[in-house]
Amino acid sequence: MTAPTTSAGPLFGTARQVADAVLFEGYVLYPYRASAAKNRMRWQFGVLAPPAWAAASGEPAAQRTQILMEPRAGAVLHAELRFLHAQRRTVERALDGGRFEATDELSLPDRVLVPWDEGVEDRVELSVDVDALGGDGLTLPFSRPAHTETEQVAGGQIVRRREPLEGVVRITAEELPGPYRVLRLTATVENTGDGTAAAREDALSHALISAHLMLALTAGSFISMTDPPEWARAAVAECRNEHTWPVLAGEDGAADVVLSSPIILEDHPQIAPESPGQLYDATEIDEILALRTAALTDDEKRQARGTDDRAAAVIDLADSMPPEVLERLHGAVRALREVTGPAAVPNVTTPDTPWWDPGADASVDPARDRVMVEGVSVGAGSRVVLRPGLRRSDAQDLFLHGRTALVEAVLHDVDGAVHLAVTVEGDPGAEVRREQGRFLYFQPDELAPVDPVEAS
């Protein structure tokens, strides 16, 4: 079954802002020049390579999203695949007789042009009645033809070339047994092009880059993959997502929109309102990037402007940012809460000692303090099994699930919470971590004692 492409319009709402950040994550890194070493190995997220290169390199040619949904009668599913299509830009110098020759650099008054791969935004849109997704579901092939364009500049020209690209979107839905009408939605995006390449940079010309999918229901809701209701946990655990991860992204906490991203996000991700615009390099260091970018020399800024139009926009943004906007990047308080108990009045008896000094509170001793874990007293020297919490751990913590570790210290923060510093058993760098005090930290409910007798 195939369906005509349509536009979901405002259905995706604020999810599109986050999707834009995903689309251009790492697009061009500070100092925003093509000559910088870290800008020579690009396109790290969401790359769906042509099958021939995928088979040779191990990079994926497809991504799969599986998520549960509870559609209401007459619900329509809107889907939007978004990606970048690499466009190779070469620079040519003008010669006598109207001829041109390729060059590594063309200096203009405001910029220095060099060869570079630009990213052209592209999308595939579709909509389908949810009731029509049973069986073989929907299959929508798409293709993009080769394209060449020339731009005349002072002293030469810019030539931009895009290679052909082919792919397919497949969407099916399977109703699950149970008291509620719940469907498992499977959406697959696949690069089906026949482009061959001897190097990754050539394969990227035929790849879907930063590929991600947005899904929206006109009636009904999706079920969170990270925090499902108890009755849906078993069905959620059976979902298989490959090279992408779906999160709820509806406005005001609604569950009618999903963003399936190659970057791990939490439900309802948001762009900080203080952010002045796209800086491409990261999402949490806007202040540093803005200051460092504004401090580039005039020649460095000319090189950045010639690297990419988006890099030029970053330079202009940093140069024109008013002080009050820069001040907002310094930090923001999202919420305040009252703190009571001893932690609310730290260091009452010795006011000359800062609250953050370990000697400020003699009532705690990380090396001797103990905490109850599943009815067992655990402290420094105890062996535990790591069970990271899904909602407060990053991806690296999750890789440690089930590993055994040695408790190095029991720590109390100023809010009264308890954290256990651990080193993972079998870690060859454990001794270095002890010497430097660089431990991994978990809360008591993220651990289990290995041996109650030993731990006590």
Salt bridges, closest charged atoms under 4 A:
ASP20 OD1 - ARG82 NH2 2.53
GLU59 OE2 - ARG200 NE 2.81
GLU80 OE2 - ARG16 NH1 2.73
GLU80 OE2 - ARG82 NE 3.43
GLU80 OE2 - ARG123 NH1 3.38
ASP110 OD1 - ARG111 NE 3.74
ASP117 OD1 - ARG88 NE 3.06
GLU118 OE2 - ARG89 NH1 3.32
GLU118 OE1 - ARG160 NE 2.82
GLU121 OE2 - ARG310 NH2 3.77
ASP122 OD2 - ARG144 NE 2.71
ASP131 OD1 - ARG181 NH2 3.21
GLU149 OE1 - HIS147 NE2 2.98
GLU151 OE1 - ARG160 NH1 2.83
GLU174 OE1 - ARG184 NH1 3.16
GLU190 OE1 - ARG170 NH1 2.83
ASP202 OD1 - ARG88 NH1 3.44
ASP227 OD2 - ARG391 NH1 3.16
GLU230 OE1 - ARG233 NE 2.99
GLU238 OE1 - ARG184 NH2 3.32
GLU242 OE2 - ARG64 NH2 3.62
GLU274 OE1 - ARG334 NH2 2.80
GLU287 OE2 - HIS330 ND1 3.01
ASP299 OD1 - ARG302 NH1 3.28
GLU300 OE2 - ARG33 NH1 3.75
ASP316 OD1 - ARG305 NH2 2.87
ASP319 OD1 - LYS301 NZ 2.82
ASP319 OD2 - ARG305 NH2 3.62
ASP365 OD2 - ARG368 NH1 3.01
ASP369 OD2 - HIS412 NE2 3.62
GLU374 OE2 - ARG387 NH1 3.33
GLU408 OE2 - ARG434 NE 2.75
ASP413 OD2 - HIS419 NE2 3.10
ASP415 OD2 - ARG337 NH2 3.06
GLU425 OE2 - ARG383 NE 2.66
ASP427 OD2 - ARG433 NE 3.26
GLU431 OE2 - ARG434 NH1 2.80
ASP445 OD1 - ARG392 NH2 2.27
GLU446 OE2 - ARG392 NE 3.57
GLU454 OE1 - ARG383 NH1 3.98
